[in-house]
Amino acid sequence: MDIFDRYAPFVQEYIYRNNWENLRGIQVAAGDAIFNTDENLLLTASTASGKTEAVFFPIITLFSEDMPKSVGCIYIGPLKALINDQFDRLTELCEEADIPVWHWHGDVARTHKEKLLKNPSGILQITPESLEAMLIHKHSIIGSLFSDLRFIVIDEVHSLLRGDRGGQTLCLIERLSKLAGVKPRRIGLSATIGEPEAVGRFLASGTGRGTIIPKIEQKGMTWRLSMEHFYIQSGRDGESNSGADNSGDINQEECIDKGTEERIIGKTSVDVFSAEKNKDEFDPSFKYIFDNTRNKKCLVFVNSREECEAVTTTLRRYSELYGEDERFQIHHGNISAALRETAEDVMKDDYENQTTVTTATLELGIDIGRLERAFQIDAPWTVSAFLQRMGRTGRRGDPQEMWFVMREEEVEARAMLPVTIPWTLIQGIALVQLYVEERWVEPPRLDRLPYSLLYHQTMSTLMSCGEMTPAGLAARVLPLTFFHRVTQEDYKVLLQHLLKIGHIQQTAEGGLIVGLAGEKVVNNFKFYGVFQESEEFTVRSENQELGTIVAPPPVGEKIAIAGRVWTVLDVDKKRHTVYCTLVRGSVPAYFGQCPGDLHTKVLTRMRQVLHEEKGYPYLMKNAVTRLEKARETVSASGIGSDVLLNLGGTKWCFFPWIGTYGFLALERVLRIKCAPRLGLKNFDSSRPYFMVFTMRAGRDEFFRILKEELSKDFEARTLIYPKEVPLFDKYDEYLPEKLLIKGFAESVLDLDGLRKKSEEWN
């Protein structure tokens, strides 16, 4: 039977009403998998390809034919905003069939939640953190809430694959399924997945089912892509590298790369608005963004919350200087929900040509309407992030469009070689080329030793179940698939340590319960999440909550938050509240390099960018000039053919071209194992691009000793510095030192990758 004919009549009517002429390939593939098999499903397709409808059309058809006796489907979304957005879409889709749609997170009214508890049914949309809270506080009724659960849909599954949050989600699904006595099918949705087969296995963990991963033929996409370079400091004589006079007309030059269907169209012109007043105040890169967002609906992506505040504040200041209406919104995780929702509402309004400066919070699939253009300040750290961010544009038939704005501080002519390379520009080119040439996206990291999450799930299980024997607790926690590398001995060490520090305690009968010290952790609402959080202060102005900051400045100093500048009136450290008042002006901001997880393949492609002669049609005039200069520097210095260069005397620079985790391991091998033999001192690094040091040895001896040490049979834990306690994840501070060292050494330090890469060095 044709998939459309298999849909329920109300679904068919919905399709007619929305003037869809035919089903997309992804909808046919999803319908076939859900209707005709009992397997799990992983759908990977570009943003706005119809993934949500593709899975819910068949699910609600099945529900209309045989209505579940409880909640029949759980939709897990990574963001409240995404859930709110999907809630409206699903409600419209399901109302004719009388299939209830519920949402559950911290901003949802209690009355709505109580209605679900009284009448568990339909589809429940929830975040991992709210599902954790539900398992803890509604433990006794989980069975009745989900006794007929048939599907679990995980949206934006890629966002959960590189940290503990994905492991937490998988643990929650397994715990809930066991409590309710059900085996729901799992469906993962994503626009960007590296190694889909590995993700499919992760998705199916513990289900006894396989995962269907349809290969869907998609139409070739057209990308409108540009990349421009700016020196942050103005040039001499008042001239600045602003890009305003460098429109870079490349005559609609198209690059059609063989083996792909992406067409990358170079920018034909730059919209320029020039004004003389206050010219000296303008940062050329921000002025470029300011000019080219006028009368358009845009997003400006940055890589940190601090940068988000500074960029928004600066752009709003420009509006003021030019006498324009304010047209810049702000969106990141530390501003209040009200301000985030204001930005989302403005962006959804087709009559509002405004721009929102954002971190990754708008990277995911929230529908913000007809977005014309995305900007990216500096390079993101992954191909996945680049694709997600550019994929926010291009809806309603328009091409996807992104403008990269690469910033670099001018360096002195006598500066050392490594800092004269425009690393951000080279990284951006490499990310684009890897996808265009190979369709490559970073693979997931699914085989870590997640001891921080092990602590969290142990405490959560004790909170929800009450007193348990040590054996009973281990039987609940250790079989969870995400802990497959954790040994019984590891778990025994953890429980003994938690008893020692009072996070759990033993009853007279020998059972385990949450201890007094542990109650302080688990009774805080922040316990539900496993992502790292800093100690935050709420910022208020009169009756308005603006958001949160970390480490507030003294009274009288200025802060930037919610895209404006404020003077601090008072700091209440007991209540963690900062009181301030609105002022005019700007706040200097540090644009430091955000720590990122850069893959070895990206570094390898960066090296190729520096020594190949190939041009890239999306580079604007300044970027072309800067790349040419960088390549000349590389050619003259020998970086293209060598990885270890003498900078003069005993000073050396090493370019290992290895990813972040391998780079971390290399630093430690050199410091701990090689330094005495090499006479290596004054070690400094710009991770993961290069490292500089002095040594008495020569080039050949350096590589001989390094390879000798790497060939020895030693464990990664020997690369821990004396007295080092590596704390990285949220609950690491509650772990025994033995597990901390083991987890860091085996999950973070990529010794195997380092050994493999070293075979290329000579």
Disulfide bonds with the S-S distance in Angstrom:
none
